[in-house]
Amino acid sequence: QVQLVESGGGLVQPGGSLRLSCVASGNIFSIATMGWYRQTPEKQRELVATINPGGSTSYSDSVKGRFAISRDNAKSAVYLQMNSLKPEDSAVYYCNAQIQLRLGGRYFDNFWGQGTQVTVSS
């Protein structure tokens, strides 16, 4: 089994910052791409940012220049630094990781965190 535990969400004023963390644990052999997605009742889950094991990153246009994704391979962790937050950034944020399981993992499975609420409001 694999668990992705998220933390760092909360209420912040427009223009403020939050840092989300996601730590994977369990029967992990290796982790490929990790990323962050967000979802609201009005929208489908959308990609925010991804990062590969070598550190190459991709961002959605809506967050480019404001958010920064990073990872710590030794800790099986991925982070999302969110700056200059806007009300439209409010959503439940989910981390994702492509993980190959130990002892019999034949391909990379997608695993999801439990979600953490980010609310940007004055």
N, C-alpha and C positions, 0 to 999 in steps of 0.2 A: 504494500500500500504506500501511497504518497499523499502527503498533506501539504498544502500551500496556505500559510497563515499570514494574513494581511494585518497591517496596523498603520496608524497615522492619519486616518480620516478625521473629519470634524467640521466645525463651523468656523468660517473665516470671512473677514470683510473683503469686499472687492479691492483688488490691488495687493492683497496679502499673499502669503506663501504657506504651503504645506509640503511635507515630505512623506510619501507613502513607502512602506517597506513590505516586502513579501519574502518569506523564508520557506524554502522547500525542505521537507524531511521525509524519511522513510526508506523504502527499498530502491534507492537511486543508484544506477550505474553511471549515467552521464546525463547532462542537460544540454540541449541544443538552444534554440532560440527561446528567449523569454520576452514577455511583453505585458503591456497594460491596455485594457479595454475599459470602456465605460458605457453605462446604460441608464436611460431614463424611461419612465412610463410612456413617453411620447415617441421615443426613438428605439430602434434596434440597437443591439450591442455593436459598438463601433471601435475600431482600432484607434488607439492613442499613440503608442510608440512601441517599437521592438528593438531588441539588441541581441546580436549573435554572440557566440562564445569569444570571438576575437575582439569584440567591442564595437563593431559596426552598428550604427543606429539608423532608425527610420522614424519619422514623425508624421502625423497627420498635419495637413496645412493649418488647421484651426489652432494647434498648440505650438507650432514651430516657432522657435525663438523665445518661448516662455517656459516650456517644460524641458527637462533633461532626464533621460533614462540612464541608469548605470547598473552594474552588477558586480557582485563579489563571488567569484566562482568557488573559492574556498569555503564560503558560507552558504552556498546554494541560494543566494539572495539576489533580488532585483529591487531597485529603488526607482521612485519617480519624484523628482524635485519639481514642484509646481510653483511658479512665480507669476506675479501679475495676474492673479486669478480674477476671472470674470464670472458674473452670475450664470452665464451659459455653460460654464464648466461644471456646474452642480450636477452630480450624477452618482450612481454607485460605481465604484471603480473595482475592476477585477484584474488580478494578475493571472498570467498564463505562462506555462512552461511546457516545452516539448521534452519529455523525459523518457529515457530508456531504462527499464527496470533491470535490476540485478537478477541473475540466475533465470534465464529464460525469456528475457525481454528481447523480442526479435525486431522491434521497430519502436519508433518514438511515438508515445501517446501524448495527447494534450491533457493537461491537468489545470484546474482552475482553483483560485482562491475563493474564499467565502464571500468576498465583496466587502468594501468599506465605503461608507457614505461620506461624500464631500459636498458640503453646502456652502455656497458663496453668497452672502447676503449682508446687507447693512442693517 
